[in-house]
């Protein structure tokens, strides 16, 4: 059983693995597909510190992977299908895994255009990865849809192979960084189609053309191309935590600055988290914080268990923070040395203790349960001594 499970082997997940394994935690990283995620498909990373000449995305990820493994982290190719956090269990395609803490760094996936023909021709001319498929279009004409950094970077990359690249953008201004725009506009192989959207993708076995519309004039036009690359944004890979964690309106995981989610013991890092900037550098920062927070959580849980299950007499008060009586008793315990547990924060331990009603008081003597009162209505019901 790993002490810490990490979902996703991108920059955030691998950084979490480096920090956690280096802290001597038993770490397993679960990846369902390509190690590195979106970064593995990046042609050339120019803005990651420490590489003045830039670095290929695959090379950067390979260095992160080796570093994580060098500290003892294990990378397992398996998909997480469901999480039963009450029992601290993950249901994977390889079976059940029990863990003490969890970091979700599952990243994002490309958003679809949602037009006729897109799904039909996926892999037959419709692509979301120029690095993966660009070479198939040598001396062909292709289109790129989008106006951000990724769309412009991939359009530039495709000029290595394609005879012509159309960049289709629904507005009259690009969102991409200025330096990328300058490279785009100076490349003779690229033609920008402003204020334009794709309405349909057509072909037989493979793409032959797309129908585009000019949003200013309303004119429809058929453009003969062999491939279309779509970069209109990202959607979070969070379907497996819906109903478990609090998400924002777009489905990204809500966390605090310590990467803690709405559920105790579960942390999130990287692009899957609700935030303003999604870059490799911010993913790495998230991953480091999540690992440190998870390590602290695991150590605290172990300290509590060790303090309860040890020699001597131990008093344990378990309360429900949502109940007024519970909160009142918590405020005025007869001794400051009583171990106080929150039923939600320490749910795994509470489950082990077999409690059903709250508040409750348990007394242990030399690692054995000798008294249990549930529910506890007042401190006068029990005698506290030898604390």
C-alpha positions in Angstrom: 0.0 0.0 0.0 1.5 3.4 -1.0 1.5 6.1 1.6 0.8 8.6 -1.2 -0.9 8.0 -4.5 -0.6 10.5 -7.3 -2.9 10.5 -10.3 -1.2 11.8 -13.4 2.5 11.8 -14.6 2.7 15.3 -16.0 5.0 18.1 -14.6 2.8 18.5 -11.5 2.5 14.8 -10.7 6.2 14.1 -11.3 7.2 17.0 -9.2 5.0 15.8 -6.4 6.6 12.4 -6.8 10.1 13.9 -6.5 9.3 15.9 -3.4 7.3 13.1 -1.7 9.7 10.3 -2.5 12.7 12.5 -1.4 10.8 12.9 1.9 11.0 9.1 2.2 7.3 8.5 1.6 6.2 5.4 -0.4 4.9 6.9 -3.6 3.0 5.5 -6.6 2.1 7.6 -9.6 -0.8 6.3 -11.8 -0.8 7.3 -15.5 -3.4 6.1 -17.9 -1.7 7.3 -21.1 1.3 9.3 -22.2 3.8 10.3 -19.5 4.1 14.1 -19.6 0.6 14.8 -20.8 0.3 18.0 -22.8 4.0 18.8 -22.3 5.0 15.6 -24.0 3.4 16.9 -27.2 5.2 20.3 -27.0 7.7 20.8 -29.8 10.0 23.2 -28.1 9.7 24.7 -24.6 11.3 28.1 -24.4 10.0 29.6 -21.2 11.0 26.9 -18.6 13.8 28.3 -16.4 17.2 26.7 -16.6 17.2 26.0 -20.4 18.3 29.2 -22.2 18.2 27.4 -25.6 14.9 25.8 -24.8 14.2 22.0 -24.5 12.0 19.5 -26.2 8.9 18.6 -24.2 9.6 14.9 -24.3 13.2 15.5 -23.1 12.1 17.7 -20.2 9.5 15.1 -19.1 12.0 12.2 -19.3 14.4 14.1 -17.0 11.5 14.7 -14.5 10.6 11.0 -14.7 14.2 9.8 -14.1 14.5 12.2 -11.2 11.3 10.9 -9.6 12.3 7.3 -10.0 15.8 7.9 -8.7 14.2 8.8 -5.3 12.1 5.6 -5.4 8.8 6.7 -6.8 7.0 4.0 -8.9 5.1 4.9 -12.1 2.3 2.5 -12.8 0.3 2.6 -16.1 -3.3 2.3 -14.9 -6.5 4.4 -15.0 -8.3 5.5 -11.9 -12.0 4.6 -12.5 -13.4 5.6 -9.1 -12.4 6.8 -5.7 -13.9 5.5 -2.4 -12.3 8.0 0.0 -14.3 6.8 3.0 -12.1 3.6 2.9 -9.1 5.4 1.3 -9.4 3.2 -1.8 -8.8 3.8 -5.5 -10.5 1.6 -8.0 -8.0 1.2 -10.9 -8.0 -0.9 -14.1 -5.5 -3.1 -12.2 -7.6 -3.5 -9.1 -8.0 -1.7 -5.8 -5.3 0.4 -4.2 -5.4 1.7 -0.6 -3.5 4.9 0.2 -3.2 7.4 3.1 -3.2 10.5 0.9 -4.0 11.4 -2.7 -2.7 14.1 -5.1 -4.8 14.6 -8.3 -2.7 15.9 -11.1 -4.7 14.4 -14.0 -4.3 17.5 -16.2 -6.5 18.4 -19.1 -7.6 17.3 -22.5 -8.2 19.3 -25.7 -11.7 20.8 -26.2 -13.6 19.7 -29.3 -15.0 22.1 -31.8 -18.3 20.3 -31.7 -19.0 20.5 -35.4 -20.3 17.9 -37.9 -17.6 15.5 -39.0 -15.1 16.2 -36.1 -15.6 12.8 -34.3 -16.1 10.9 -37.6 -12.7 12.0 -38.9 -10.7 11.9 -35.7 -7.5 10.2 -36.6 -8.4 10.5 -40.2 -7.4 14.2 -40.6 -8.7 15.6 -37.4 -5.9 16.0 -34.8 -5.2 17.7 -31.5 -1.4 17.1 -31.7 0.8 18.5 -34.4 3.9 16.8 -32.9 2.2 13.5 -33.1 0.7 13.8 -36.6 2.4 16.7 -38.4 4.8 14.6 -40.5 1.8 12.9 -42.2 1.0 16.1 -44.0 4.3 16.7 -45.9 3.6 19.0 -48.9 -0.1 19.1 -48.0 -2.3 22.0 -47.0 -3.6 22.0 -43.4 -5.6 24.2 -41.0 -5.1 25.1 -37.4 -8.0 26.4 -35.3 -7.3 28.7 -32.4 -5.7 32.0 -31.4 -3.7 31.2 -28.2 0.0 30.3 -27.7 -0.6 26.6 -28.5 -2.4 27.2 -31.7 0.3 29.6 -33.0 3.2 27.4 -31.8 1.7 24.4 -33.6 1.0 26.4 -36.8 4.6 27.4 -36.9 5.7 23.8 -36.3 3.5 22.5 -39.1 5.3 24.7 -41.6 8.2 22.2 -41.3 6.0 19.7 -43.2 3.0 21.3 -44.8 3.1 23.4 -48.0 0.5 25.8 -46.5 -1.0 26.4 -43.1 -4.3 28.3 -42.5 -4.7 29.7 -39.0 -8.4 30.0 -38.4 -9.4 32.4 -35.6 -12.9 33.6 -34.6 -11.7 37.1 -33.7 -9.6 39.8 -35.3 -6.9 39.6 -32.6 -4.8 36.8 -31.4 -4.3 35.9 -27.7 -0.8 34.5 -28.3 2.3 36.2 -26.9 3.8 39.0 -29.0 7.0 37.1 -29.8 5.0 34.2 -31.3 2.8 36.5 -33.3 5.8 38.1 -34.9 7.1 34.7 -36.0 3.7 33.8 -37.3 3.2 36.9 -39.4 6.7 36.7 -40.9 6.2 33.1 -42.0 5.2 33.0 -45.7 3.6 29.5 -45.4 1.0 30.8 -42.9 -2.3 32.6 -43.9 -4.5 33.9 -41.0 -8.3 33.7 -41.6 -9.7 36.3 -39.2 -13.2 36.4 -37.8 -13.8 32.9 -39.1 -15.2 29.6 -37.7 -15.4 26.1 -38.9 -18.9 24.8 -39.5 -18.3 21.3 -40.9 -15.5 18.9 -41.7 -16.0 16.9 -44.9 -14.5 13.9 -46.6 -14.9 10.2 -47.3 -12.2 7.9 -45.7 -10.1 11.0 -44.8 -10.7 14.7 -44.7 -10.9 16.5 -48.0 -12.3 19.9 -47.0 -13.8 22.1 -44.3 -16.7 24.5 -44.5 -15.8 27.9 -42.9 -17.9 31.0 -42.2 -16.8 34.6 -42.0 -18.6 36.0 -39.0 -18.5 39.5 -40.3 -19.9 38.9 -43.8 -21.7 35.6 -43.2 -20.1 34.1 -46.2 -19.7 30.4 -46.3 -16.7 28.9 -48.1 -15.3 25.4 -48.7 -11.6 25.1 -48.0 -9.7 22.1 -49.5 -7.3 20.8 -46.9 -5.9 17.4 -45.8 -5.8 17.9 -42.1 -7.1 20.1 -39.3 -5.5 20.7 -35.9 -7.7 22.0 -33.2 -6.5 24.2 -30.3 -9.5 26.0 -28.8 -8.9 25.4 -25.1 -8.7 22.6 -22.6 -11.2 20.7 -20.4 -10.2 19.2 -17.0 -9.8 15.5 -16.6 -12.1 15.4 -13.5 -15.0 13.1 -14.4 -13.8 10.5 -11.8 -14.1 13.1 -8.9 -17.5 14.6 -9.8 -19.7 14.4 -6.7 -16.6 13.9 -4.5 -14.7 17.2 -4.7 -15.9 20.8 -5.2 -15.3 22.0 -8.7 -15.6 25.4 -10.4 -18.2 26.0 -13.1 -15.8 24.7 -15.8 -15.1 21.5 -13.9 -11.6 22.4 -12.5 -10.8 21.4 -8.9 -11.1 24.1 -6.3 -8.2 24.2 -3.8 -6.6 26.6 -1.3 -3.0 27.8 -1.5 -1.8 24.6 0.1 -3.4 22.6 -2.7 -6.0 21.1 -0.3 -9.3 20.2 -1.9 -12.7 20.2 -0.2 -12.0 16.6 1.1 -9.5 16.0 3.8 -6.4 14.1 2.6 -7.0 14.8 -1.1 -4.8 17.4 -2.8 -4.8 18.7 -6.4 -2.0 20.2 -8.5 -1.3 21.5 -12.0 -3.6 22.2 -14.9 -6.5 20.3 -13.3 -6.7 22.9 -10.6 -8.8 26.0 -10.8 -6.4 28.9 -11.4 -5.5 31.7 -13.8 -2.3 30.5 -15.4 -1.5 27.0 -16.7 2.1 26.6 -17.5 4.8 24.0 -16.8 6.4 26.4 -14.2 3.1 26.8 -12.3 2.4 23.1 -12.5 5.8 22.3 -11.0 5.1 24.8 -8.2 1.7 23.3 -7.5 3.2 19.8 -7.4 5.9 20.8 -4.9 3.3 22.4 -2.6 0.9 19.5 -2.9 3.6 17.0 -1.9 4.7 19.0 1.1 1.1 19.4 2.2 0.4 15.7 1.7 3.5 14.7 3.6 2.5 16.9 6.5 -1.0 15.4 6.5 0.3 11.8 6.5 2.8 12.5 9.4 0.0 14.2 11.4 -2.3 11.2 10.9 0.4 8.8 12.0 1.3 10.9 15.0 -2.4 10.9 16.2 -2.6 7.1 15.8 0.6 6.6 17.6 -0.5 8.9 20.4 -3.7 6.9 20.8 -2.4 3.4 20.4 0.5 3.6 22.9 1.2 2.6 26.6 -0.8 4.3 29.4 -4.3 5.6 29.5 -5.5 7.7 26.5 -8.8 9.6 26.2 -10.1 10.3 22.7 -13.0 12.6 22.0 -14.5 12.4 18.5 -16.8 15.2 17.4 -19.0 16.3 14.5 -18.1 19.9 13.6 -21.5 20.4 12.0 -23.4 19.8 15.2 -23.9 22.5 17.9 -23.6 20.1 20.9 -20.5 18.5 19.5 -18.9 21.9 19.0 -19.9 23.0 22.6 -18.3 19.9 24.2 -15.1 20.4 22.1 -14.7 23.9 23.4 -14.7 22.8 27.1 -12.9 19.5 27.5 -12.0 18.6 31.2 -8.4 18.2 30.2 -6.2 19.8 27.5 -4.4 16.5 27.0 -7.5 14.7 25.6 -6.9 13.7 22.0 -9.6 15.4 19.9 -10.6 14.0 16.5 -12.8 15.6 13.8 -15.1 12.9 12.3 -14.5 14.2 8.8 -10.8 15.0 9.0 -9.9 11.7 10.6 -12.5 9.6 8.8 -10.2 6.6 8.2 -9.3 6.3 11.8 -12.9 6.9 12.9 -13.9 4.0 10.6 -11.4 1.8 12.3 -12.8 2.7 15.7 -16.3 1.6 14.6 -18.1 4.8 15.7 -21.6 5.6 14.5 -22.9 8.3 16.9 -21.3 11.6 17.8 -19.9 13.1 20.0 -18.2 10.1 21.4 -15.5 9.3 24.1 -13.2 6.4 24.0 -10.7 5.3 26.6 -7.7 3.2 25.8 -5.5 1.4 28.3 -2.2 0.2 27.0 -3.4 0.0 23.4 -6.7 -1.6 24.3 -10.2 -0.1 24.2 -11.6 -0.3 27.7 -14.5 2.2 27.5 -16.7 3.7 24.8 -19.6 6.2 25.2 -21.6 7.3 22.1 -23.2 9.7 22.0 -21.7 11.6 24.8 -24.2 14.3 26.0 -22.0 16.0 28.7 -18.6 15.7 30.3 -20.3 14.8 33.6 -21.2 11.4 32.2 -17.6 10.2 32.4 -14.8 10.4 34.9 -11.6 11.7 33.4 -8.5 10.8 35.4 -4.8 9.9 35.0 -4.5 12.1 31.9 
